[in-house]
Amino acid sequence: MKSEQKFIQEFDAVVVGAGFSGLYMLHRLRDAGYSVRVFEAADNVGGTWYWNRYPGARCDVESIYYNYTFSEEILNDWNWSSRYAEQPEILSYINFVADKLDLRKDIQFQTRITAAHYDEKAHNWKLQAGKSIIIAKYFIPAIGCLSASNIPNFKGLETFKGEMYHTGRWPHEKVNFSGKRVGVIGTGSSGIQAIPVIAKEAGHLTIFQRTPQYSAPARNHAYDQDVLIQTRENYKEIRQQMYTSMHGVPQTPREISALQDTPEERERVYEEAWNQGGLFTLLYSYSDIGFIPEANETVADFIRTKISSTVKDPEVAQRLMPNYFFGTKRPIIDTDYFETYNRENVKLVDVRATSIQEITPNGLRTSDAEYELDMIVFATGFDAMTGPLFKIDIRGKDGLGLKEKWGGGANLKTYLGLSTAGFPNMFMLTGPQSPSVLSNMMVSIEQHIDWVTDCINYLETNNLQEFEAMPEAEEAWSEQCRATAAMTLLPHADSWYMGANIDGKPRGFLAFAGGVGVYRQICDLVAASEYEGFSKVATSKPLPTELDSTVRQQIEQLKKEVWVMLNLDPQAKVVLQQLEAAGAPPMETLTPEQARASSDFSLLAGAPEEVAKVENRKVPVSGGDIPVRIYTPDGEGPFPVLVYYHGGGWVIGDLDTVDVPCRMLANRANCVVVSVDYRLAPEYKFPTAAEDSYAAVQWVAENAAEINVDTSRIAVGGDSAGGNLAAVTALMAKDKGGPNLAYQLLVYPVTNYSFDTASYTENADGYLLTKNTMVWFWNHYLRNDEDGKNPYASPLRAEDLTGLPPALVITAGFDPLRDEGEAYAARLKEAGVPVEATRYDGMIHGFFWMPGILEQARIVIEQSANALKEAFTTSKSTVK
Ligand SMILES: Cc1cc2nc3c(=O)[nH]c(=O)nc-3n(C[C@H](O)[C@H](O)[C@H](O)COP(=O)(O)OP(=O)(O)OC[C@H]3O[C@@H](n4cnc5c(N)ncnc54)[C@H](O)[C@@H]3O)c2cc1C
């Protein structure tokens, strides 16, 4: 910070930015009695709507929803003229609010904050505002996600003799295009809004397009008075819908897959959405457009057909065709965008094919032509989310810079997108890793500001002077953000959400994609738990008196919920939510037949992949035979073999349950997989399943040549009760003198007839497999309690585990069986058996069956296949 300072001012809070966020933040804090000062680089309020004055600029969320909702009076006093208000009207609205709340007196305009440093001794922030130093306990950047304009660093930029504009820094006076040769670089939202308007006025317009866009007609129109009146009358319900929604608008996706409808019906649905207009209308036509590539393709194709039927020149239409997933960039709505390409005075240049080489004094040169221009309009967007923060020299504890901490964005870490470790008392409004740009920003802005105000009130009431995200909380939140985005198609596009529009910016999804409703719940839960995940340092003033014990207990419970929220894998969370929504009764209330009929996990498994050969056979066991399914991979053989036992508590499950993982294991481990349909309880009680399992291994060894496998490389494996059977088969093989087993793959195995582990207590309910269901399974399986002591039911109780084959033991953090699996791994290790034990922290029981929806399931199958491959190689070399 500069040394020759002139003024020092001190406030409780400093807010940077006087757009929608900064203004509401000022209002809330001032109302709560704090001294606040807002600093704004512009000479007036408005933020986005102050700077983006380009022709055609308007909102993309409907005007009646794109406004403040905190004040009924403000809602009642303002009338929007049209469905998508133009920039001057939105700016007037912001000015109206600033006047009404008398906000300007606490805003210092034309003042850019260049630095903000945390003073660890004084526990406050020092900000550089021109020659002044501003001191405040709380530093609140309300600087917007899209306030750092991006002009690519074109060679020769400074040599251009004509006029140059950026849509995000548009002059206040009218720009005159008439008769001019204009070039627009960029076809994002701003370009698409500006192009039709400029084309009407310019002599000639050349559009330099890097990425073609999906855009749909906005269908803008003047509002009927009735609409405005109805909105006012119902605004509380509408607001509630927006609060709990995905994107902050009072609409939801239709609960039907695009792939369930006939092509004709889909066409009808899309046509209706196209005619209706609206930001999310096409996206909401079906529930899976944002998630399933094939579903997405149906709407993408529909829009491409619209482009080709609108644009008369087929070559131009072709160049305008997007080929990435629809909705992976913020949807765009337009007024006559594609129609503009039918004008005589408009030319489209594809700068992907012929890149821009340089700006010349008279225009622009691409790799194959020179374009003479009088004006260049840069519609090249913004360095989004992190860009505005990095423009300020923000330093936290130990002088660490924010940009440095986040590795320029490559190592983005926040807790809830509001706070980052090492930067106490700093609250980022609509910052990275919050829903912000994926939503109606007004909903996200109000939610953040209400949360921050409550938080500051809490800190002040409790005499806390330092409040900061904990590193482990931000680790967990950042992983939540990554995994949530990975469930969608969003990370598949080269979008500004990914930082892909800025040369050299690290790629990574910048927002929280779980929706504003879920996000609000999480933030509220954190607040209710007295800000679990944040560390707090008290002042020397005495703390308020102790809370009563019931309240304390409630808070402790909420803290646990926050911990679960942060640590349970977000994809697993979605599975649990879906299963809960499906409303299936607890398994233990069903008969075994009902339980079997209702346990279909095939949708979660995903599509079965091809395996060179799949054969169903029967294997003799005592008193009959049982089905097996043999998967043989590509190649000559003889192959190593995995004998696999499905899970299902010995009561449910069959060959189809594990068809997908068995195929994946066969292909990846390059081994034959023999999946065994052992006989189920209660029809066949203990020890039938165990004996069937052992008989299957014997059969494999005896028929090795026929099924093209190598007897020196036999492994057993299974999940849950199947993991129990695999472990028991290994014990039996040892006890009975063969066959010789090379490996055991034990996926969250049942190893002990006992329910007294910590994981049974922690995960008794709520994570798919419950304690009660496990009790029900055991009761069906065992003839009596005595059976439970038998090591062939409870391998953990076996006295001697020496000499057993090497093992991979997989466990899941949110599984009642976690601890008994890990106890078995520990016992094996003690007995000198080589063991690899891996806990998948955020996972639930059953995840091995769900590679279609869970990233971690694909990873665990990959890990298992690698371990098998390695074991088979080792055992082969040992035999040699
Ligand atoms: C063209 C365009 C259209 C949009 N349309 C929509 C829409 O329809 N719906 C929607 O939900 N969202 C839309 N957005 C997103 C929009 O940015 C938000 O809706 C909202 O206006 C953001 O308000 P804000 O106050 O958080 O940030 P901003 O409006 O960006 O305000 C931030 C302010 O901070 C100031 N500032 C930044 N850094 C400093 C500094 N170091 N010192 C001092 N001052 C600083 C800037 O000058 C700016 O005035 C649009 C964005 C653009 C660019």
The ligand as a MOL file (V3000), in Angstrom:
LIG
                    3D

  0  0  0     0  0            999 V3000
M  V30 BEGIN CTAB
M  V30 COUNTS 53 58 0 0 0
M  V30 BEGIN ATOM
M  V30 1 C -25.1890 -7.2910 -20.7320 0
M  V30 2 C -25.5600 -8.0440 -19.5130 0
M  V30 3 C -26.8580 -8.4520 -19.3300 0
M  V30 4 C -27.2160 -9.1440 -18.1870 0
M  V30 5 N -28.5040 -9.5590 -18.0500 0
M  V30 6 C -28.8500 -10.2710 -16.9580 0
M  V30 7 C -30.1800 -10.7380 -16.7830 0
M  V30 8 O -31.0520 -10.5120 -17.5820 0
M  V30 9 N -30.4470 -11.4850 -15.7080 0
M  V30 10 C -29.5070 -11.7600 -14.7730 0
M  V30 11 O -29.8180 -12.4290 -13.8200 0
M  V30 12 N -28.2740 -11.2870 -14.8940 0
M  V30 13 C -27.9100 -10.5660 -15.9510 0
M  V30 14 N -26.6440 -10.1080 -16.0780 0
M  V30 15 C -25.6930 -10.3130 -14.9750 0
M  V30 16 C -25.5730 -9.0160 -14.1420 0
M  V30 17 O -24.2240 -8.7230 -14.0420 0
M  V30 18 C -26.2530 -9.1750 -12.8020 0
M  V30 19 O -27.5970 -9.4820 -12.9980 0
M  V30 20 C -26.2160 -7.9560 -11.8770 0
M  V30 21 O -26.4570 -6.7760 -12.5320 0
M  V30 22 C -24.9190 -7.9140 -11.1260 0
M  V30 23 O -24.9740 -6.9310 -10.1500 0
M  V30 24 P -23.7550 -6.7060 -9.1710 0
M  V30 25 O -24.0610 -5.5070 -8.3820 0
M  V30 26 O -23.4550 -7.9350 -8.4590 0
M  V30 27 O -22.5210 -6.4460 -10.1240 0
M  V30 28 P -22.3130 -5.3200 -11.1940 0
M  V30 29 O -23.5960 -4.8490 -11.7110 0
M  V30 30 O -21.3220 -5.8190 -12.1560 0
M  V30 31 O -21.6920 -4.1280 -10.3770 0
M  V30 32 C -20.3820 -4.1730 -9.8930 0
M  V30 33 C -19.8960 -2.7640 -9.7440 0
M  V30 34 O -18.6400 -2.8160 -9.0890 0
M  V30 35 C -17.8140 -1.8250 -9.6070 0
M  V30 36 N -16.4350 -2.2030 -9.3640 0
M  V30 37 C -15.8030 -3.3290 -9.7550 0
M  V30 38 N -14.5450 -3.3520 -9.3080 0
M  V30 39 C -14.3820 -2.2130 -8.6050 0
M  V30 40 C -13.2980 -1.6600 -7.8830 0
M  V30 41 N -12.1460 -2.3000 -7.7840 0
M  V30 42 N -13.4820 -0.4790 -7.2730 0
M  V30 43 C -14.6420 0.1850 -7.3590 0
M  V30 44 N -15.7020 -0.2820 -8.0420 0
M  V30 45 C -15.5720 -1.4780 -8.6410 0
M  V30 46 C -18.1390 -1.7930 -11.0890 0
M  V30 47 O -17.8430 -0.5440 -11.6400 0
M  V30 48 C -19.6410 -2.0620 -11.0490 0
M  V30 49 O -20.3580 -0.8520 -11.0760 0
M  V30 50 C -26.2470 -9.4190 -17.2150 0
M  V30 51 C -24.9340 -9.0230 -17.4060 0
M  V30 52 C -24.5850 -8.3430 -18.5510 0
M  V30 53 C -23.1680 -7.9220 -18.7300 0
M  V30 END ATOM
M  V30 BEGIN BOND
M  V30 1 1 1 2
M  V30 2 1 2 3
M  V30 3 2 2 52
M  V30 4 2 3 4
M  V30 5 1 4 5
M  V30 6 1 4 50
M  V30 7 2 5 6
M  V30 8 1 6 7
M  V30 9 1 6 13
M  V30 10 2 7 8
M  V30 11 1 7 9
M  V30 12 1 9 10
M  V30 13 2 10 11
M  V30 14 1 10 12
M  V30 15 2 12 13
M  V30 16 1 13 14
M  V30 17 1 14 15
M  V30 18 1 14 50
M  V30 19 1 15 16
M  V30 20 1 16 17
M  V30 21 1 16 18
M  V30 22 1 18 19
M  V30 23 1 18 20
M  V30 24 1 20 21
M  V30 25 1 20 22
M  V30 26 1 22 23
M  V30 27 1 23 24
M  V30 28 2 24 25
M  V30 29 1 24 26
M  V30 30 1 24 27
M  V30 31 1 27 28
M  V30 32 2 28 29
M  V30 33 1 28 30
M  V30 34 1 28 31
M  V30 35 1 31 32
M  V30 36 1 32 33
M  V30 37 1 33 34
M  V30 38 1 33 48
M  V30 39 1 34 35
M  V30 40 1 35 36
M  V30 41 1 35 46
M  V30 42 1 36 37
M  V30 43 1 36 45
M  V30 44 2 37 38
M  V30 45 1 38 39
M  V30 46 1 39 40
M  V30 47 2 39 45
M  V30 48 1 40 41
M  V30 49 2 40 42
M  V30 50 1 42 43
M  V30 51 2 43 44
M  V30 52 1 44 45
M  V30 53 1 46 47
M  V30 54 1 46 48
M  V30 55 1 48 49
M  V30 56 2 50 51
M  V30 57 1 51 52
M  V30 58 1 52 53
M  V30 END BOND
M  V30 END CTAB
M  END
